[in-house]
């Protein structure tokens, strides 16, 4: 009886949030490091399907760094990083396209269908969804986003499909492609879609006062606090570009951005449908 009462409480707590987010758009960036076990991946995908089934318009933007590294190793090519970004020559770009659009995107779309959802895998090349220019010559074919054309994603959602977006961008020249940071792509897509939320799934609890202590989670950050946290070293290393993407999205109209622990089962549902929430919320 106690268990049934707990289940009823959970459902009653979720109902106001289901109403709140019904027909709203949520962009979820699903990172390569949060996709490392089959069980966890299946849990995340089942939660995403649940969001769609209760009437939330969901877009999944995925990364795939570990899988790209694995494929490069398999073909005997060494990964080179410059200032934390992967140097991308033409051969690497072909492998990036093959892994992201040809493998991971299709696998995620198939898994969504297995859980009863409808999904379509698209890349930034489809409908010129993502346009970019070269970020820096020393990085090769790494791009900086210049424009988002969201029509293909909007059309998919209008027909009850979950778009699964691979972050490969079109260049201005025929046949030109760029490798794009998935966090940045998710943030800019959230802005273009006028999304209600941006969620970055990662492999830590959120923003921590002490990066070595997961009990020092900072639950809420307001935009004016961000420069101070960077100055004090609280936001550092690989967390800086993630926070920058969230800040950019919020400044440009997305009401809330979240950094969530993708390793925690049902973290998306807990954040969206419960009073407690988890991870770090970035808001105006």
C-alpha positions in Angstrom: 0.0 0.0 0.0 2.9 2.4 0.9 4.5 1.7 -2.5 1.2 2.4 -4.3 0.8 5.7 -2.4 4.3 6.7 -3.4 3.5 5.9 -7.0 0.3 8.0 -6.8 2.2 10.9 -5.3 4.8 10.8 -8.0 2.1 10.8 -10.7 0.2 13.6 -9.1 3.4 15.7 -8.7 4.2 15.2 -12.4 0.8 16.2 -13.7 1.2 20.0 -13.4 4.5 19.8 -15.2 3.1 17.7 -18.0 0.5 20.4 -18.5 3.1 23.1 -18.3 5.3 21.6 -21.0 2.6 20.2 -23.3 3.3 21.3 -26.9 6.5 23.1 -25.8 9.8 22.4 -27.4 12.7 20.9 -25.4 16.2 20.4 -26.9 18.3 17.7 -25.3 21.9 17.4 -26.1 22.9 13.7 -25.5 26.7 13.6 -25.1 29.0 10.8 -26.1 30.2 10.3 -22.5 26.7 9.9 -21.3 26.0 7.1 -23.9 28.6 4.6 -22.7 26.4 1.7 -21.4 23.5 0.1 -23.2 21.3 0.0 -20.1 21.8 3.7 -19.5 21.3 4.6 -23.2 18.0 2.6 -23.2 16.8 4.4 -20.0 17.5 7.8 -21.5 15.8 6.9 -24.8 12.7 5.5 -23.0 12.4 8.7 -21.0 12.7 10.8 -24.2 9.9 8.7 -25.8 7.8 9.3 -22.7 8.2 13.1 -23.1 7.0 12.8 -26.7 4.0 10.6 -25.8 2.7 13.2 -23.2 2.8 15.9 -25.9 6.2 17.5 -25.5 8.1 18.4 -28.7 11.5 16.9 -28.2 14.7 17.4 -30.3 17.7 15.2 -29.6 21.1 16.6 -30.6 23.8 14.0 -30.1 27.6 13.9 -29.8 29.9 10.9 -30.4 33.4 11.8 -29.4 34.3 8.4 -27.9 32.9 6.6 -30.9 34.8 8.8 -33.3 38.0 8.2 -31.3 37.4 4.4 -31.5 36.9 4.5 -35.3 39.9 6.7 -35.9 42.0 4.2 -33.8 40.5 1.3 -35.8 41.7 2.8 -39.1 45.1 3.7 -37.6 44.6 7.4 -37.4 45.7 9.4 -34.4 43.4 11.9 -32.9 44.9 15.4 -32.6 43.5 18.1 -30.3 44.2 21.8 -30.5 43.0 23.9 -27.5 40.6 21.0 -26.6 39.1 20.8 -30.1 39.6 17.9 -32.5 41.8 18.8 -35.5 39.7 17.7 -38.5 41.2 17.0 -41.8 39.3 15.7 -44.8 39.8 12.0 -43.9 38.7 12.7 -40.3 35.7 14.6 -41.5 34.6 11.6 -43.6 34.8 9.4 -40.4 33.0 12.0 -38.3 30.2 12.0 -40.9 30.1 8.2 -41.0 30.0 7.8 -37.3 27.6 10.6 -36.3 25.1 10.6 -39.2 25.6 7.1 -40.5 25.8 5.2 -37.3 24.9 6.9 -34.0 22.0 9.0 -35.4 20.4 5.9 -37.0 20.9 3.8 -33.9 19.3 6.3 -31.7 16.4 6.7 -34.1 15.9 2.9 -34.2 16.0 2.7 -30.4 13.3 5.3 -30.1 11.1 3.3 -32.4 11.7 0.2 -30.3 10.3 2.0 -27.3 7.2 3.1 -29.2 8.2 6.5 -30.4 8.6 7.9 -33.9 12.0 9.3 -34.8 13.9 10.6 -37.9 17.7 10.9 -38.1 18.9 14.1 -39.8 22.2 15.9 -40.0 23.0 19.5 -40.3 23.4 18.9 -44.0 19.7 18.1 -44.5 17.8 21.1 -45.6 21.0 23.1 -44.7 19.8 22.8 -41.1 23.2 24.0 -39.8 25.4 26.4 -41.8 28.9 27.2 -40.7 32.3 28.7 -41.6 35.8 27.6 -40.6 36.5 28.4 -37.0 40.3 28.5 -37.3 42.7 27.3 -39.9 44.8 25.5 -37.3 41.7 23.3 -36.5 41.1 22.2 -40.1 37.4 21.5 -40.9 36.0 22.5 -37.5 33.2 25.0 -38.0 31.6 27.9 -36.3 27.8 28.1 -36.7 26.6 31.0 -38.8 23.0 30.1 -39.3 20.2 27.6 -38.4 17.5 26.7 -40.8 15.1 24.8 -38.5 12.3 24.0 -41.0 13.3 20.3 -41.4 13.2 19.8 -37.6 9.9 21.8 -37.2 8.3 19.7 -39.9 9.3 16.5 -38.2 7.9 17.6 -34.9 4.7 18.8 -36.5 4.2 15.2 -37.6 4.9 13.8 -34.2 8.5 12.7 -35.0 11.5 13.1 -32.6 14.3 14.6 -34.7 17.7 13.1 -33.9 20.3 15.7 -35.1 23.9 14.9 -36.1 26.1 17.9 -35.8 27.7 18.2 -39.2 27.3 21.5 -40.9 27.2 22.8 -44.5 29.8 25.3 -45.7 29.3 28.0 -48.2 31.1 26.1 -51.0 29.5 23.1 -52.8 30.3 19.9 -50.9 31.9 21.7 -48.0 31.3 20.2 -44.5 32.4 21.1 -41.0 32.6 19.3 -37.7 30.5 21.2 -35.2 30.5 21.2 -31.4 27.3 19.5 -30.3 26.7 21.7 -27.2 26.9 24.8 -29.4 24.6 23.2 -32.0 22.0 22.3 -29.4 22.1 25.8 -27.9 21.7 27.5 -31.2 19.0 25.1 -32.3 17.1 25.8 -29.1 17.2 29.5 -29.8 16.0 29.0 -33.4 13.1 26.8 -32.3 12.2 29.2 -29.4 12.5 26.2 -27.1 11.3 26.2 -23.5 14.3 24.4 -22.2 17.8 23.4 -23.3 19.2 20.3 -21.5 22.8 19.2 -21.7 23.3 15.7 -20.5 26.9 15.2 -19.3 28.9 12.9 -17.1 29.0 14.9 -13.9 26.3 16.0 -11.5 26.3 19.6 -12.8 28.3 22.7 -11.9 30.4 22.0 -8.7 32.0 24.5 -6.3 34.7 21.9 -5.9 35.1 19.8 -9.0 36.5 16.9 -6.9 33.5 16.8 -4.6 30.1 15.9 -6.2 28.4 17.0 -3.0 29.2 20.7 -3.8 26.6 21.0 -6.5 25.4 24.5 -7.4 21.7 24.0 -8.1 21.0 27.5 -9.7 23.2 30.0 -11.5 21.9 33.4 -12.7 23.6 35.0 -15.7 25.3 37.8 -13.8 27.0 35.3 -11.5 28.8 33.5 -14.4 31.8 35.8 -14.8 32.5 35.7 -11.1 32.4 31.9 -11.1 34.8 31.8 -14.0 37.1 34.3 -12.3 37.1 32.2 -9.1 37.9 29.1 -11.0 34.5 27.4 -10.1 33.7 27.2 -13.8 36.9 26.0 -15.5 38.3 23.6 -18.1 35.7 21.7 -20.2 32.8 23.2 -18.2 33.5 26.7 -19.6 32.2 26.0 -23.1 29.2 24.1 -21.8 28.2 27.0 -19.5 28.9 29.5 -22.4 26.5 27.6 -24.6 23.8 27.7 -21.9 24.4 31.4 -21.3 24.2 32.2 -25.0 20.9 30.3 -25.3 19.4 32.0 -22.2 20.5 35.5 -23.3 18.9 34.9 -26.7 15.5 33.9 -25.3 15.5 30.3 -24.0 14.0 30.7 -20.5 16.0 28.0 -18.8 19.1 25.8 -19.5 20.1 22.8 -17.5 23.3 20.8 -17.1 22.3 17.3 -15.9 24.1 14.1 -15.0 23.3 11.7 -17.8 24.7 8.8 -15.8 21.8 9.1 -13.3 18.8 7.0 -14.4 15.7 9.1 -15.3 17.5 12.4 -14.7 15.5 14.1 -17.4 12.2 13.0 -15.9 13.3 14.0 -12.4 14.2 17.4 -13.6 11.1 18.1 -15.7 8.4 16.4 -13.7 9.3 16.8 -10.0 9.5 19.6 -7.5 13.0 18.8 -6.4 14.9 19.0 -9.8 18.5 18.0 -10.1 21.7 19.3 -11.8 22.4 22.9 -12.4 19.9 25.4 -13.7 21.1 28.5 -15.6 18.5 31.2 -15.9 18.3 35.0 -16.4 
